[in-house]
C-alpha cells in the first residue's frame, strides 16, 4: 500500500492473472485423441476378437496311434469317449448326415445332407428326439403310409423310421418310476370319447376302437391335445356267441388271408397310432398258429403290440420275442369295478407295482368314473415323482427266441 492517501483504494494492487480458456481447439483435439485410443483398446479386447486370436494359435497335435492327423470338426462330432462311441447313432425321424463347421467368428454352422442309413452294425436311437412336432401332430407322415384296397396303412419309412417312433409321446428319459395308463373304447360313445380327450392329462394313452364312429375327427383332436394313441382290434374270445365284437373280429377258424384283410381294414380306419391293442381275444391270443401271422404283419409295419392282460393263456409275449416285435403287457385292469374309490385303489396298487418293477401299465375304459378317478390320481402322482408316459416308452424290443421256437 503506497503513502498517497488521496489515491483510490486498490489502484496500487497488481493486475489480476487471467484464467486460461479450457475449451480451446487444441484442448478439444487432445480429448478426442484419448477417446479414439480408448476405443481401439476396447475393440481389441472383444471376446470374438480374442476367439480369433486364440484360433490362430496352433494347438499341439494329439498323440494318436500311427501318428495319424487330427480329426476334422465333423469327424470329432461323430466320435466320443463313451462306451458306445463305436456304434452308429441315428435320429429315428431322419437319415441325415450332420456336418458342423467352426467359422472365423467362433460360431458353429450345422449342415444337414441326406444319406442312406448304414445297415451294418447296431444303431442307437436317441429317445429324447422321438416324437412328432406338436404343430403337426394331427397330420400323418405321408412317408409312413401306403395305399391299399383296405385303406391307408402304416409302413416303415425309407430311412427306417417306424410309426411307433414318429407318433410316440416323448418323455423325460429319467430313471424314476414310470407308469403308462391306457384308456380304451374311444369312438364307441361320443360323450365318453369327448370327455376322455378333453379331461384326461395328455400323458394318458388313448385307444380307439376300430369299429367306432368319427374316428378320424376324434383322432385329430386327441393328437392335437398331446395324446399318444393306439388302435383297438377285436380278437375272438372264448365265449364268442355271448360277446360278439362284430364282423371285423379276427377268428381262429378263418384263413390267414381273411384275418389279415380284417386286420388291415381295422388299420385303415385312422392314422397316427403307435401300435395295436387287443379287444377281448382270449381264444385267439392263445392260438400260436392264428396269432403269429398277425403279429408278424404288425412288426413289419413298425408298430408295437399292447396285450391288455385279460387273456390268461396269451402267447403274444412268446411270439413277440421271436419276431423282435416291440411288446408291452398290461399289469392291471383299473376299472373292473365302476366306483371311483375302487378305481383309485387300483391306481394305488399300480403304483406299488411300478415302485417294485420300475415301470407298470394300467388299462381302463372311457367310463365317466374311470376318467374322473384317473385324472385325480394323475395330478397327485406327479407330486410323488411318478412320470406318466406313453405306452410306446415302455414297449420293449423283444429278444429273438432261440432257434425261433414259438412253442
C-alpha positions as CSV (number, residue, x, y, z in Angstrom):
1,X,0.0,0.0,0.0
2,X,1.5,3.5,-1.0
3,X,1.8,6.7,1.0
4,X,-0.6,8.7,-1.1
5,X,-3.7,8.9,1.0
6,X,-5.6,10.6,-1.8
7,X,-5.2,7.7,-4.2
8,X,-8.3,5.5,-4.7
9,X,-8.3,2.2,-2.8
10,X,-6.9,-0.7,-4.8
11,X,-5.2,1.3,-7.5
12,X,-1.8,0.2,-6.3
13,X,-2.7,-3.6,-6.5
14,X,-1.1,-5.7,-9.2
15,X,-3.4,-6.7,-12.2
16,X,-5.3,-10.0,-11.7
17,X,-4.0,-13.0,-13.7
18,X,-6.4,-14.1,-16.4
19,X,-7.7,-17.7,-16.2
20,X,-6.8,-19.9,-19.2
21,X,-9.7,-20.8,-21.6
22,X,-10.3,-24.5,-21.2
23,X,-12.2,-25.1,-24.4
24,X,-9.6,-24.0,-26.8
25,X,-9.4,-26.1,-30.1
26,X,-6.1,-27.7,-29.1
27,X,-7.6,-28.9,-25.8
28,X,-10.6,-30.5,-27.7
29,X,-8.3,-32.2,-30.1
30,X,-6.4,-33.8,-27.2
31,X,-9.6,-35.2,-25.6
32,X,-10.7,-36.6,-28.9
33,X,-7.4,-38.4,-29.3
34,X,-7.7,-40.0,-25.9
35,X,-11.2,-41.3,-26.8
36,X,-10.0,-42.8,-30.1
37,X,-7.1,-44.6,-28.4
38,X,-9.5,-45.9,-25.7
39,X,-12.0,-47.2,-28.3
40,X,-9.3,-49.0,-30.2
41,X,-8.2,-50.7,-26.9
42,X,-11.7,-51.8,-26.1
43,X,-12.2,-53.2,-29.7
44,X,-9.0,-55.2,-29.4
45,X,-10.3,-56.8,-26.1
46,X,-13.7,-58.0,-27.6
47,X,-14.5,-61.7,-27.0
48,X,-14.9,-62.6,-30.6
49,X,-11.5,-60.9,-31.4
50,X,-10.0,-63.0,-28.6
51,X,-11.5,-66.1,-30.1
52,X,-10.0,-65.3,-33.5
53,X,-6.6,-64.7,-31.9
54,X,-7.0,-68.0,-29.9
55,X,-7.9,-69.8,-33.1
56,X,-4.8,-68.5,-34.8
57,X,-2.6,-70.1,-32.1
58,X,-1.6,-73.6,-33.3
59,X,-2.6,-76.3,-30.8
60,X,-0.4,-79.3,-30.1
61,X,-1.3,-82.3,-32.2
62,X,-2.9,-85.1,-30.1
63,X,-0.9,-88.3,-29.7
64,X,-2.6,-90.8,-32.0
65,X,-1.6,-94.3,-32.8
66,X,0.5,-94.3,-36.0
67,X,0.9,-90.5,-36.0
68,X,-2.4,-90.1,-37.7
69,X,-3.5,-86.5,-38.5
70,X,-6.0,-84.9,-36.0
71,X,-9.7,-85.4,-37.0
72,X,-11.7,-82.6,-38.6
73,X,-14.5,-80.9,-36.7
74,X,-17.2,-83.1,-38.5
75,X,-15.2,-86.2,-37.6
76,X,-14.8,-85.2,-34.0
77,X,-18.6,-84.7,-33.7
78,X,-19.1,-88.3,-34.7
79,X,-16.7,-89.8,-32.1
80,X,-16.9,-90.0,-28.4
81,X,-15.2,-91.3,-25.3
82,X,-18.3,-93.1,-24.2
83,X,-18.6,-96.9,-24.3
84,X,-20.9,-96.7,-27.3
85,X,-18.6,-94.5,-29.3
86,X,-18.1,-97.2,-31.9
87,X,-21.8,-97.6,-32.6
88,X,-23.7,-95.6,-35.2
89,X,-26.2,-93.0,-34.0
90,X,-29.3,-92.2,-35.9
91,X,-32.3,-89.9,-35.4
92,X,-35.3,-92.2,-36.0
93,X,-37.0,-89.3,-37.8
94,X,-34.2,-88.7,-40.3
95,X,-31.4,-90.3,-42.3
96,X,-29.5,-87.1,-42.5
97,X,-25.7,-86.7,-42.3
98,X,-24.7,-83.9,-39.9
99,X,-21.6,-81.8,-40.5
100,X,-20.6,-79.0,-38.2
101,X,-18.1,-76.2,-39.2
102,X,-16.4,-73.6,-36.9
103,X,-16.5,-70.1,-38.5
104,X,-14.0,-67.3,-38.1
105,X,-16.2,-65.5,-35.5
106,X,-16.3,-68.6,-33.3
107,X,-19.9,-69.7,-34.1
108,X,-20.8,-73.2,-35.3
109,X,-22.7,-73.8,-38.6
110,X,-24.6,-77.1,-38.8
111,X,-25.2,-78.6,-42.3
112,X,-27.7,-81.5,-42.9
113,X,-27.5,-83.6,-46.0
114,X,-29.5,-86.7,-46.9
115,X,-27.8,-90.1,-46.7
116,X,-28.8,-93.8,-46.6
117,X,-28.6,-95.4,-43.2
118,X,-25.7,-97.8,-42.9
119,X,-27.2,-101.3,-42.4
120,X,-24.0,-102.6,-40.9
121,X,-24.0,-102.8,-37.1
122,X,-26.5,-101.7,-34.5
123,X,-28.0,-98.2,-34.4
124,X,-28.5,-96.2,-31.2
125,X,-31.8,-94.3,-31.2
126,X,-31.9,-91.0,-29.2
127,X,-35.2,-91.4,-27.2
128,X,-35.4,-87.7,-26.5
129,X,-35.8,-86.9,-30.2
130,X,-38.6,-89.5,-30.7
131,X,-42.0,-87.9,-31.4
132,X,-43.8,-85.6,-33.8
133,X,-43.8,-81.9,-33.9
134,X,-46.9,-80.8,-31.8
135,X,-47.9,-78.4,-34.5
136,X,-48.3,-81.3,-37.0
137,X,-49.4,-84.0,-34.6
138,X,-52.9,-84.3,-36.1
139,X,-51.5,-84.9,-39.6
140,X,-49.9,-88.2,-40.7
141,X,-46.4,-88.5,-42.1
142,X,-47.1,-89.4,-45.7
143,X,-43.8,-91.3,-45.9
144,X,-45.1,-93.8,-43.4
145,X,-48.3,-94.7,-45.3
146,X,-49.1,-97.0,-48.2
147,X,-52.3,-97.1,-50.2
148,X,-54.1,-100.5,-50.2
149,X,-57.6,-101.8,-51.0
150,X,-58.3,-101.7,-47.2
151,X,-57.2,-98.0,-46.9
152,X,-54.0,-96.2,-46.0
153,X,-51.9,-98.4,-43.8
154,X,-48.8,-97.7,-41.7
155,X,-45.4,-98.8,-43.0
156,X,-41.7,-98.3,-42.2
157,X,-40.1,-95.2,-43.7
158,X,-37.4,-95.5,-46.4
159,X,-34.9,-94.3,-43.7
160,X,-36.1,-96.9,-41.2
161,X,-38.4,-94.6,-39.3
162,X,-41.2,-96.5,-37.5
163,X,-44.7,-95.2,-36.9
164,X,-44.1,-96.2,-33.3
165,X,-41.3,-93.7,-33.1
166,X,-42.9,-91.0,-35.2
167,X,-46.1,-90.8,-33.2
168,X,-44.8,-91.8,-29.8
169,X,-45.1,-89.3,-27.0
170,X,-41.7,-88.0,-25.8
171,X,-40.8,-88.5,-22.2
172,X,-38.1,-87.1,-19.9
173,X,-35.7,-90.1,-20.1
174,X,-35.3,-90.0,-16.3
175,X,-34.7,-93.2,-14.4
176,X,-37.6,-92.7,-12.0
177,X,-40.8,-94.6,-11.7
178,X,-42.8,-94.7,-14.9
179,X,-46.4,-95.6,-15.4
180,X,-48.4,-95.9,-18.6
181,X,-52.2,-95.5,-18.4
182,X,-54.3,-96.6,-21.4
183,X,-57.9,-95.7,-21.7
184,X,-59.7,-97.7,-24.4
185,X,-63.0,-97.9,-26.2
186,X,-62.8,-94.4,-27.7
187,X,-65.2,-93.9,-30.6
188,X,-67.9,-96.1,-29.3
189,X,-69.6,-93.3,-27.2
190,X,-69.5,-89.7,-28.3
191,X,-69.8,-88.4,-24.8
192,X,-67.2,-90.8,-23.3
193,X,-64.8,-90.1,-26.2
194,X,-65.1,-86.3,-25.8
195,X,-64.6,-86.5,-22.0
196,X,-61.6,-88.7,-22.3
197,X,-59.9,-86.5,-24.9
198,X,-60.6,-83.2,-23.1
199,X,-60.4,-84.2,-19.5
200,X,-57.5,-86.7,-19.2
201,X,-53.9,-85.4,-19.0
202,X,-52.0,-85.5,-22.3
203,X,-49.7,-88.2,-20.9
204,X,-52.5,-90.7,-20.9
205,X,-52.6,-93.0,-23.9
206,X,-55.9,-93.3,-25.7
207,X,-57.0,-96.4,-27.6
208,X,-59.6,-96.1,-30.4
209,X,-62.0,-99.0,-31.2
210,X,-61.7,-99.8,-34.9
211,X,-65.5,-100.2,-35.0
212,X,-66.1,-96.7,-33.6
213,X,-67.6,-93.7,-35.2
214,X,-66.0,-90.5,-36.5
215,X,-62.6,-91.9,-35.7
216,X,-60.6,-89.6,-37.9
217,X,-62.1,-86.5,-36.3
218,X,-61.6,-87.8,-32.7
219,X,-58.0,-88.9,-33.6
220,X,-57.1,-85.5,-34.8
221,X,-58.4,-83.8,-31.6
222,X,-56.6,-86.3,-29.4
223,X,-53.3,-85.8,-31.2
224,X,-53.7,-82.0,-31.0
225,X,-54.2,-82.4,-27.3
226,X,-50.9,-84.3,-26.9
227,X,-52.1,-87.8,-26.5
228,X,-50.4,-90.9,-27.9
229,X,-53.0,-93.2,-29.4
230,X,-53.4,-96.9,-30.1
231,X,-55.8,-98.9,-32.4
232,X,-58.0,-101.5,-30.6
233,X,-58.7,-104.5,-32.8
234,X,-61.3,-107.2,-31.8
235,X,-60.0,-110.8,-31.4
236,X,-62.0,-113.9,-30.9
237,X,-62.9,-114.5,-27.2
238,X,-63.8,-118.0,-25.7
239,X,-67.5,-117.0,-25.5
240,X,-67.9,-115.6,-29.0
241,X,-71.7,-116.0,-29.1
242,X,-72.2,-114.1,-25.9
243,X,-69.5,-111.5,-26.6
244,X,-69.6,-111.0,-30.4
245,X,-67.4,-108.0,-31.2
246,X,-68.7,-107.7,-34.8
247,X,-67.9,-108.7,-38.3
248,X,-64.4,-107.4,-38.1
249,X,-63.3,-109.8,-35.3
250,X,-60.3,-112.0,-36.1
251,X,-61.2,-115.7,-35.8
252,X,-59.1,-118.7,-35.2
253,X,-61.0,-120.8,-37.8
254,X,-60.7,-118.1,-40.5
255,X,-57.8,-118.3,-43.0
256,X,-54.7,-116.2,-42.5
257,X,-55.6,-114.2,-45.6
258,X,-59.1,-113.4,-44.2
259,X,-57.7,-112.4,-40.9
260,X,-55.1,-110.1,-42.4
261,X,-57.8,-108.5,-44.5
262,X,-59.8,-107.8,-41.3
263,X,-56.7,-106.5,-39.6
264,X,-55.9,-104.2,-42.5
265,X,-59.5,-102.9,-42.6
266,X,-59.2,-102.0,-39.0
267,X,-55.8,-100.4,-39.5
268,X,-57.2,-98.2,-42.3
269,X,-59.8,-96.5,-40.1
270,X,-57.3,-93.9,-38.7
271,X,-53.6,-92.9,-38.8
272,X,-51.0,-91.6,-36.4
273,X,-51.2,-94.5,-34.0
274,X,-48.1,-96.2,-32.4
275,X,-49.5,-99.7,-32.2
276,X,-52.3,-102.3,-31.9
277,X,-54.1,-103.2,-28.7
278,X,-56.4,-106.2,-28.4
279,X,-60.0,-106.1,-27.6
280,X,-61.1,-109.4,-25.9
281,X,-59.3,-112.3,-27.7
282,X,-58.9,-115.0,-25.0
283,X,-59.2,-117.7,-27.6
284,X,-57.3,-116.0,-30.5
285,X,-54.3,-114.8,-28.4
286,X,-53.7,-118.3,-27.1
287,X,-53.6,-119.8,-30.6
288,X,-50.0,-119.5,-31.9
289,X,-50.8,-120.6,-35.5
290,X,-53.5,-118.0,-35.9
291,X,-51.7,-115.3,-34.0
292,X,-48.2,-115.4,-35.5
293,X,-49.0,-114.1,-39.0
294,X,-50.9,-111.2,-37.5
295,X,-48.1,-110.2,-35.1
296,X,-45.6,-110.6,-37.9
297,X,-47.6,-108.1,-40.0
298,X,-47.7,-105.7,-37.0
299,X,-44.0,-106.0,-36.6
300,X,-43.0,-105.3,-40.2
301,X,-45.1,-102.2,-40.2
302,X,-43.1,-100.6,-37.4
303,X,-45.9,-100.8,-34.8
304,X,-46.0,-102.1,-31.2
305,X,-48.4,-104.6,-29.7
306,X,-50.1,-104.0,-26.3
307,X,-51.6,-107.0,-24.6
308,X,-54.4,-105.8,-22.2
309,X,-53.6,-108.8,-19.9
310,X,-57.1,-110.3,-19.9
311,X,-56.2,-113.5,-21.7
312,X,-54.6,-115.9,-19.2
313,X,-53.1,-118.2,-21.9
314,X,-51.9,-115.3,-24.2
315,X,-48.9,-116.1,-26.4
316,X,-48.3,-112.6,-27.5
317,X,-45.1,-112.2,-25.5
318,X,-43.6,-115.5,-26.8
319,X,-44.3,-114.7,-30.4
320,X,-43.1,-111.1,-30.0
321,X,-39.7,-112.3,-28.8
322,X,-39.3,-114.5,-31.9
323,X,-40.3,-111.6,-34.2
324,X,-38.4,-108.8,-32.3
325,X,-41.8,-107.0,-32.0
326,X,-42.0,-104.2,-29.5
327,X,-44.4,-105.6,-26.9
328,X,-46.0,-104.4,-23.7
329,X,-48.2,-106.3,-21.2
330,X,-50.7,-104.6,-19.0
331,X,-50.3,-105.2,-15.3
332,X,-53.8,-104.3,-14.1
333,X,-57.3,-103.6,-15.4
334,X,-58.2,-100.5,-13.4
335,X,-62.0,-100.3,-13.6
336,X,-63.2,-103.8,-13.1
337,X,-65.5,-102.1,-10.5
338,X,-67.1,-98.9,-11.7
339,X,-66.8,-97.0,-8.5
340,X,-64.4,-94.1,-8.1
341,X,-63.0,-95.3,-4.8
342,X,-62.4,-98.8,-6.2
343,X,-60.6,-97.4,-9.2
344,X,-58.4,-95.2,-7.1
345,X,-57.4,-98.2,-5.0
346,X,-56.4,-100.0,-8.2
347,X,-54.3,-97.0,-9.2
348,X,-52.5,-97.1,-5.9
349,X,-51.9,-100.8,-6.5
350,X,-50.5,-100.0,-9.9
351,X,-48.1,-97.5,-8.2
352,X,-46.9,-100.2,-5.9
353,X,-46.1,-102.5,-8.8
354,X,-44.2,-99.6,-10.5
355,X,-42.2,-98.9,-7.4
356,X,-41.2,-102.6,-7.3
357,X,-40.5,-103.1,-11.0
358,X,-39.7,-99.5,-12.1
359,X,-42.5,-99.5,-14.6
360,X,-46.2,-100.5,-14.8
361,X,-49.1,-100.3,-17.2
362,X,-52.8,-100.0,-16.3
363,X,-55.7,-100.2,-18.7
364,X,-59.3,-98.8,-18.3
365,X,-62.3,-97.9,-20.5
366,X,-63.7,-94.5,-21.2
367,X,-66.4,-94.5,-18.5
368,X,-67.1,-91.3,-16.6
369,X,-66.0,-92.9,-13.3
370,X,-62.7,-94.1,-14.8
371,X,-61.9,-90.7,-16.4
372,X,-62.6,-88.8,-13.1
373,X,-60.5,-91.2,-11.0
374,X,-57.6,-91.3,-13.4
375,X,-57.5,-87.5,-13.7
376,X,-57.5,-87.1,-10.0
377,X,-54.8,-89.8,-9.4
378,X,-52.6,-88.5,-12.1
379,X,-52.5,-85.0,-10.7
380,X,-51.5,-86.4,-7.3
381,X,-48.9,-88.9,-8.7
382,X,-46.9,-86.2,-10.3
383,X,-46.2,-84.7,-6.9
384,X,-44.8,-88.0,-5.7
385,X,-42.2,-88.1,-8.5
386,X,-44.1,-90.5,-10.8
387,X,-43.9,-89.9,-14.5
388,X,-46.8,-90.9,-16.6
389,X,-45.5,-91.8,-20.1
390,X,-47.0,-93.0,-23.4
391,X,-47.1,-96.8,-23.8
392,X,-44.5,-96.7,-26.5
393,X,-41.9,-95.6,-23.9
394,X,-42.5,-99.0,-22.1
395,X,-42.8,-101.3,-25.1
396,X,-39.6,-103.2,-25.1
397,X,-37.7,-104.5,-28.0
398,X,-38.1,-108.3,-27.7
399,X,-35.1,-110.6,-27.8
400,X,-35.4,-113.2,-30.5
401,X,-36.1,-116.7,-29.1
402,X,-33.6,-119.5,-29.5
403,X,-33.9,-121.2,-32.9
404,X,-37.2,-119.3,-33.5
405,X,-39.0,-121.7,-31.2
406,X,-42.6,-120.5,-30.5
407,X,-43.7,-123.4,-28.5
